[in-house]
Amino acid sequence: MFFVFCLLFIIISKMPAKIKSFNRSYSHHHPYRPKGVSQRAFHKVYWPYLPLLLIIGLLLSLGGRNSALEQAISHPSSSVLSYADSMQTDELLNDTNDERSRTKLPNLALNTKLAAAAQAKAEDMVSRNYWSHDTPDGSPPWVFATNQLYSYDKLGENLAAGFRNESSILAGWMASSSHRQNILDLAYSEVGFGVAQSPNYSAAGSGPMTVVVAFYGDPSTSTAPTIGLVKGAQSPSKTTVANLALASLPFATIATNLAVLILLGAIAAWLWRHVRSFRRAVKKGENFVFSHPLFDIGLLIIATVGYLLTQTAGLIH
């Protein structure tokens, strides 16, 4: 970022400026301001660069340590996601039951056999480096439950990788209709979570990631149950920051698409507004002043926030 500021300083210092002079004397004269030039006219030359400087400051403030912006700059061609140092199954359970309580559904109980099955599945995904409901040899996820002698009438599975914390995982699942259905299924009364860490989970991108497995179960009450198997989604998908922010809305997909359209509209409006002015400025070789700088700053901020919202926050399956 230091080089960006150096480049801006060089551009500003080298570009010629058209300054209107006034025949007025000043007692406190700036050493670099030409004589007879008002302070307002002298500073006016640099106004066009204020939105750019402000947008750089916004990027620096939002792009903190381990942020999506930092990851996008450091790894522009890879999907590096978050590594959660501490992922608590109790928090996953609380967040799950919070979502169910919002729709007047009974809470899920943590089952030790389901938890052991989910933990075995998460560790198997990390050790064999695969990102799928089925194992590399074609075995379905339900074998992990049967290996723990868990008898069920219906079983569901949600997968997540690369999320920063428990709440973002739940928000990502709730933003997907198939994963949301598993969480809010009235038939389920028990749940188990498994968490495993991978130093380089190349199956879902690259770099260190946290893999989370959730098994939702309807325990069997008969000797010959009718088994229903529900996977979270047949194909993996990315969850963006916008998905997490809008997951609680009734129409999350529509709201996300609307946010993207607003982003594209802001960029188009900014380009349409300034492309002619920029061309005239380059052609004449002199600076120009934006008519409404606050409007320009607003458009640039919308575009920047939109970029941050489109960054991948995690993966679900």
C-alpha positions in Angstrom: 0.0 0.0 0.0 3.0 2.3 0.5 3.8 2.1 -3.2 0.2 3.1 -4.0 0.6 6.3 -2.0 4.0 7.0 -3.6 2.4 6.6 -7.1 -0.4 8.9 -6.2 2.1 11.5 -4.9 4.1 11.3 -8.2 1.0 11.6 -10.3 -0.3 14.6 -8.4 3.1 16.4 -8.4 3.6 15.8 -12.2 0.2 16.8 -13.5 -0.1 20.4 -14.6 -2.9 22.4 -13.1 -5.0 25.3 -14.2 -5.3 27.7 -11.3 -7.2 30.9 -11.4 -5.3 33.7 -9.8 -6.5 36.7 -7.8 -4.9 40.0 -7.0 -5.0 39.6 -3.3 -2.1 39.6 -0.9 -1.8 37.1 2.0 0.2 37.5 5.1 0.7 33.8 5.6 2.0 32.5 2.3 2.5 28.8 1.7 6.1 28.2 0.4 4.8 26.1 -2.5 1.8 28.2 -3.5 2.5 30.7 -6.4 2.1 34.3 -5.4 -1.2 35.9 -6.3 -3.0 32.5 -6.1 -5.7 32.1 -3.4 -5.5 29.2 -1.0 -8.9 27.9 -2.1 -7.7 27.8 -5.8 -4.4 26.2 -4.7 -6.2 23.4 -2.8 -8.9 23.0 -5.5 -6.4 21.2 -7.8 -6.2 18.2 -5.5 -10.0 17.8 -4.9 -10.3 15.1 -7.7 -8.0 12.8 -5.7 -9.9 13.0 -2.4 -12.4 10.2 -3.3 -9.5 7.9 -4.3 -7.6 8.6 -1.0 -10.8 8.0 1.0 -11.5 4.8 -0.8 -8.0 3.6 0.0 -8.5 4.5 3.6 -11.8 2.5 3.6 -10.0 -0.5 2.2 -7.3 -0.3 4.8 -9.9 -0.1 7.6 -12.0 -3.0 6.4 -9.2 -5.2 5.3 -7.9 -6.2 8.6 -5.9 -9.3 9.6 -7.3 -12.5 8.0 -10.0 -10.5 6.2 -11.4 -11.4 2.8 -9.7 -8.4 1.3 -6.3 -9.4 2.7 -6.7 -12.9 1.4 -7.8 -11.7 -2.1 -4.7 -9.5 -2.3 -2.3 -12.1 -1.0 -3.8 -15.0 -3.0 -5.5 -13.5 -6.1 -5.8 -16.9 -7.9 -6.8 -19.2 -5.1 -9.8 -19.5 -2.8 -8.1 -19.2 0.6 -10.6 -19.3 3.4 -10.6 -19.0 7.2 -9.1 -21.3 9.7 -11.0 -21.2 13.0 -8.8 -21.7 16.0 -11.7 -22.6 18.2 -14.9 -24.1 16.9 -17.3 -25.1 19.7 -20.0 -27.7 19.1 -22.0 -26.2 22.0 -22.1 -22.9 20.1 -23.2 -24.7 16.9 -25.9 -26.4 18.9 -27.1 -23.1 20.4 -27.1 -21.3 17.1 -29.0 -24.2 15.5 -31.7 -24.2 18.2 -31.9 -20.4 17.9 -32.8 -20.8 14.2 -35.4 -23.4 15.1 -36.9 -21.4 17.9 -37.5 -18.5 15.4 -39.9 -20.8 13.5 -41.5 -22.3 16.7 -39.7 -25.7 16.3 -38.6 -27.7 19.3 -34.9 -27.7 20.1 -32.5 -30.5 18.9 -30.7 -32.6 21.5 -27.0 -33.4 21.2 -26.6 -37.1 20.7 -23.2 -38.7 21.5 -23.4 -41.3 18.8 -24.3 -38.8 16.2 -21.5 -36.5 17.4 -19.0 -39.4 17.2 -20.2 -40.1 13.7 -19.9 -36.5 12.6 -16.4 -36.3 14.1 -15.3 -39.4 12.3 -16.7 -38.0 9.0 -14.9 -34.7 9.5 -11.6 -36.4 10.3 -12.0 -38.7 7.3 -12.6 -35.7 5.0 -9.4 -34.1 6.2 -7.2 -37.1 6.2 -8.3 -38.3 2.8 -8.7 -34.7 1.4 -12.1 -34.8 -0.1 -15.0 -32.3 -0.2 -18.1 -34.4 -0.7 -21.0 -36.1 1.1 -19.7 -39.5 -0.2 -16.3 -40.8 0.5 -13.7 -41.3 -2.3 -14.5 -45.1 -2.4 -18.2 -44.3 -2.9 -19.5 -45.0 0.6 -22.4 -42.7 1.6 -22.1 -40.6 4.7 -24.6 -42.7 6.6 -22.0 -45.4 7.2 -20.4 -43.2 9.8 -23.7 -43.3 11.7 -24.2 -47.0 11.4 -20.6 -47.6 12.5 -21.6 -45.9 15.8 -24.7 -48.2 16.0 -27.0 -45.2 15.7 -30.5 -46.4 14.5 -32.6 -43.9 12.7 -35.7 -43.4 10.6 -34.3 -40.3 8.9 -30.8 -38.8 8.7 -29.5 -35.5 7.2 -26.0 -34.1 6.7 -24.7 -30.6 6.3 -21.1 -29.8 5.5 -19.1 -26.5 5.9 -15.5 -25.5 5.3 -13.5 -22.3 5.6 -15.9 -20.3 7.8 -14.6 -18.0 10.5 -16.9 -18.9 13.4 -20.0 -20.8 14.4 -22.5 -18.1 13.6 -21.2 -17.6 10.1 -21.6 -21.4 9.5 -25.2 -21.3 10.5 -25.8 -18.2 8.4 -24.3 -19.9 5.4 -26.5 -23.0 5.9 -29.6 -20.9 6.4 -28.9 -19.0 3.1 -29.1 -22.3 1.2 -32.6 -23.8 0.8 -31.5 -27.5 1.1 -29.3 -26.9 4.1 -31.9 -24.7 5.7 -34.4 -27.6 5.3 -32.2 -29.9 7.3 -31.9 -27.4 10.1 -35.6 -26.7 10.2 -36.9 -30.2 9.6 -39.6 -31.1 12.2 -38.8 -34.8 11.9 -35.3 -34.3 13.4 -34.9 -34.3 17.2 -31.2 -35.0 17.6 -28.0 -33.7 16.1 -24.2 -34.2 16.3 -21.4 -32.0 15.1 -17.8 -32.9 14.1 -14.9 -30.4 13.6 -11.5 -31.1 12.0 -8.6 -28.9 11.1 -6.6 -29.2 7.9 -3.3 -27.5 7.3 -3.8 -27.4 3.6 -7.4 -28.4 2.5 -6.8 -28.5 -1.3 -10.0 -30.4 -1.9 -12.0 -27.2 -1.3 -9.4 -24.6 -2.4 -6.1 -24.3 -0.6 -4.5 -23.3 2.7 -5.6 -24.2 6.2 -9.3 -24.6 6.8 -11.7 -25.8 9.4 -14.1 -28.6 8.2 -17.5 -28.9 10.0 -19.9 -31.9 9.7 -23.5 -31.9 11.1 -25.6 -35.0 11.3 -29.4 -34.5 12.0 -31.2 -37.6 13.1 -34.7 -38.9 13.7 -34.0 -41.9 16.0 -35.7 -45.2 15.1 -38.7 -46.2 17.1 -39.4 -49.5 15.3 -37.5 -52.7 14.5 -37.9 -52.1 10.7 -37.7 -48.4 10.1 -38.4 -46.6 6.8 -35.0 -44.9 6.2 -34.8 -41.5 4.7 -31.5 -40.0 3.7 -31.2 -36.3 3.1 -27.9 -34.6 2.0 -27.5 -30.9 2.4 -26.8 -30.3 -1.3 -25.7 -32.6 -4.2 -23.2 -30.0 -5.5 -20.9 -27.7 -3.4 -21.4 -24.0 -3.4 -19.7 -20.8 -2.1 -21.2 -18.6 0.5 -20.4 -14.9 0.1 -20.3 -12.2 2.7 -23.5 -10.9 1.2 -25.2 -14.3 1.7 -24.3 -14.2 5.4 -25.5 -10.6 5.8 -28.8 -11.3 4.1 -29.4 -14.8 5.3 -32.0 -13.8 7.9 -34.2 -12.1 5.3 -37.3 -14.0 4.0 -36.0 -13.9 0.4 -32.3 -14.2 0.9 -31.5 -15.1 -2.7 -33.5 -12.2 -4.1 -31.9 -9.8 -1.6 -28.4 -11.0 -2.5 -29.0 -10.6 -6.3 -30.5 -7.1 -5.6 -27.3 -6.1 -3.7 -25.2 -7.3 -6.7 -27.4 -5.3 -9.1 -27.0 -2.2 -6.9 -23.2 -2.7 -6.9 -23.1 -2.9 -10.7 -25.4 0.1 -11.1 -23.2 2.2 -8.9 -20.1 1.3 -10.9 -21.9 2.0 -14.2 -23.2 5.3 -12.9 -19.7 6.3 -11.8 -18.2 5.4 -15.1 -20.9 7.1 -17.1 -20.5 10.2 -15.0 -16.8 10.6 -15.4 -15.6 8.8 -18.5 -16.1 11.9 -20.7 -14.5 14.2 -18.0 -11.5 11.9 -17.7 -11.0 11.9 -21.5 -11.2 15.7 -21.7 -8.8 16.0 -18.8 -6.2 13.7 -20.4 -6.7 15.4 -23.8 -6.2 18.9 -22.4 -3.5 17.8 -20.0 -4.9 19.6 -17.0 -6.8 18.7 -13.8 -10.6 19.0 -13.5 -12.8 19.3 -10.4 -15.7 17.0 -9.8 -19.0 18.9 -9.6 -20.4 16.9 -6.7 -17.5 15.2 -4.9 -19.7 13.7 -2.1 -21.8 11.9 -4.8 -18.6 10.5 -6.3 -17.3 9.3 -2.9 -20.6 7.6 -2.2 -20.5 5.7 -5.5 -16.9 4.6 -4.8 -17.8 3.5 -1.3 -20.8 1.4 -2.6 -18.5 -0.2 -5.2 -15.9 -1.1 -2.5 -18.4 -2.5 0.0 -19.9 -4.4 -2.9 -16.6 -5.9 -3.7 -16.1 -7.0 -0.1 -19.6 -8.5 0.1 -18.9 -10.7 -3.0 -15.8 -12.2 -1.3 -16.2 -15.9 -0.4 -16.9 -16.3 3.3 -17.0 -20.2 3.3 -18.1 -23.3 1.4 -21.1 -25.5 2.0 -22.1 -28.9 0.7 
